[in-house]
Amino acid sequence: MKHLLLPALALLSFGTASAQSTCATALPIGIGLHTVAAINGTQPASPLCIGAASSMANWYRFTATVDTAMQVTSYLSGYPTVDTRVHVYTGNCGALTCLAADDDTGPGYSSICNFSVTAGVTYTIVFDNYWTANGFTFGLLEMAPPTPPVELINFGSTSIATSGIGALDMNNDGLDDIVGVSANAVTILKQLATGGFQTTTIMTTTAVHTPSWSFAAGDLDGNGWNDMIYGGGQGATIMFATSDGSGFTQFNFPGNPYIFCQRTNMVDLENDGDLDGFSCHDVDANVAFVNDGSGNLTFTQGGYGPTCGNYGSLWTDWDNDGDQDLFIAKCGCDPVDQIMRNNGDGTFTEMNVALGFADSHQSWSSAWGDFDNDGDMDVLIGASSSGYHKLMRNNGNSTFTNVTAGSGIDNFTGQSIEWTTHDFNNDGWLDIHGGGGILVNNGDMTFTLDNTVPGNGPVADLNNDGFLDIVNGSTLRLNEPNENNWMRVRLIGTVSNKSAIGARITITTASGSQIREIRSGDGFRYMSTLYAHFGLGTDEEVLQMSIRWPSGIVQVIEDPAINILHTITEELQTSVAEAPGADVCVFPVPAIDQLTVTGIPANTLVRVIDAAGRSVINTTLGNNRIDVSALTTGTYVLEAITSEGRIVRTFSKE
């Protein structure tokens, strides 16, 4: 195992005294190594900068003598690795403010927490016993300054009223919100158009499984509100949003089947318009929660990777064929990463050997994005303990090339369980977040480290300024804007799943093209925005935007405005190829009480979707007729899944 090498300038002192028990008696420390005999302080960490409450904590105090960047870490060469959690505060006792925090970024669940300090300011550092009270050694290290990119990405800091595990729009107002979860409550910090947040706490029945490992969200039942999957160490709990979004109803599978539940996602596995659930299983084959079209889920296992060691799943269309493929970053008992091609019929083919992904890499997550803006998805598989990162360029012909050497990533020693990609400086190139920093994309498949930035967490635009922010525990790190332009896209599916998960958006500017995908769950733990975000750099117009919906429908918008959020609903009238079932007809149009359907076999499952994307009829076709008498006047889509494929027809109701 490769351990973090300490900068020579950091080895200035070695403290052996234990920290004091309270904030008021915190032990003053300097740069160097410090031994903790046991975590036994009587005052718990408060406020919480990350995770849930603990019962004991050890308190330290550090006063900076120069403006610099610091790192506090329990991952040190030559010392045992212990599962730790650390909080860093500014302010005085009784009025502490979270500055930074970390839980499990380092190998073996150790802590690696970076933060900037100002000369003369005192900082409080607290290790708590949330995971263990065992003793360990930690380092307080002055970081060598990073090689600056063209412009550092600067983040402000403000405390928030929950420890955020998700950042997405929960009330359908076009503004991303912050979501915190406990066993019996969901706390939503609703972003206000005027700035700031309104805190709403929704009580739930006590969750059988809490999101101790991961959290995913999306509209599973198509009622227009985001549902949630809690991934816990023993299984998965699903919280279905009520019909008005004001509450949640808990669902657990009968018999509570055991899942050592790691990364969870939502994805349309069969590309049938219904959103399904997925969970990595650490000690067995992975599992899926297959949707029947009415929000009823069936627990299935097998076909998505048969072995153990499954940690970070991510769904992406790496072969550009319009369906969602599966990548799993693996660790532990079977550390060979999996890349599985969707065959288009609900089955998957393992491609890790053929594509060069079959090595014992040891990672908990991966960052998939088009790093070189050539129209296909590349990937950074970030190390959690394997000692090296792997950057794979997609060649556009279902092959990949390892381009780590010379990319700047080959000299990056930071490790973590969270690796994601977003354009944080809005220059039109996707950056990579993980390992205690942001690898800033130079635009030529090379990257420059900025380690002055916050640790990982859910990502969204949380002050509606067009720049992506980071939730780091109970601290909101607001991205300070530069002069670059941007555009965001909110999609609402009708024929496709309501959340449009699996959709791909392509924009073209004078500088070239960019692509984004709508995903539920990236990295290992968190749930980031369901809106696509594009940085435009200095480009002052977008020439064209194209949306390829999961249904296959393609919408093209010419000359969309910049520096705004676009809300786009999947069109019902489209030029989708309807070769399957070319002889299928529906009549009369408009229908009154009965809709006659010819060309589809009897007993075929069909559904009717309204203009808002809701499934309003789910039935079996009998006598070539469907009772539509209960429908209101309007335009609808009839969808049938047959042996020839998906068949879609539009009709109107009088």
Salt bridges, closest charged atoms under 4 A:
ASP104 OD2 - ARG525 NH2 3.50
ASP128 OD2 - ARG85 NH2 2.78
ASP128 OD2 - HIS87 NE2 2.87
ASP176 OD2 - ARG488 NH2 2.91
ASP274 OD1 - ARG607 NH1 2.95
ASP317 OD2 - ARG548 NH2 2.72
ASP334 OD2 - LYS330 NZ 3.23
ASP359 OD1 - LYS390 NZ 2.89
GLU517 OE2 - ARG504 NH2 3.07
GLU517 OE1 - ARG519 NH2 2.93
ASP522 OD2 - HIS422 NE2 3.77
GLU578 OE1 - ARG649 NH1 2.66
ASP610 OD2 - ARG614 NE 3.19
GLU639 OE1 - ARG607 NE 2.70
GLU639 OE2 - ARG646 NE 3.21
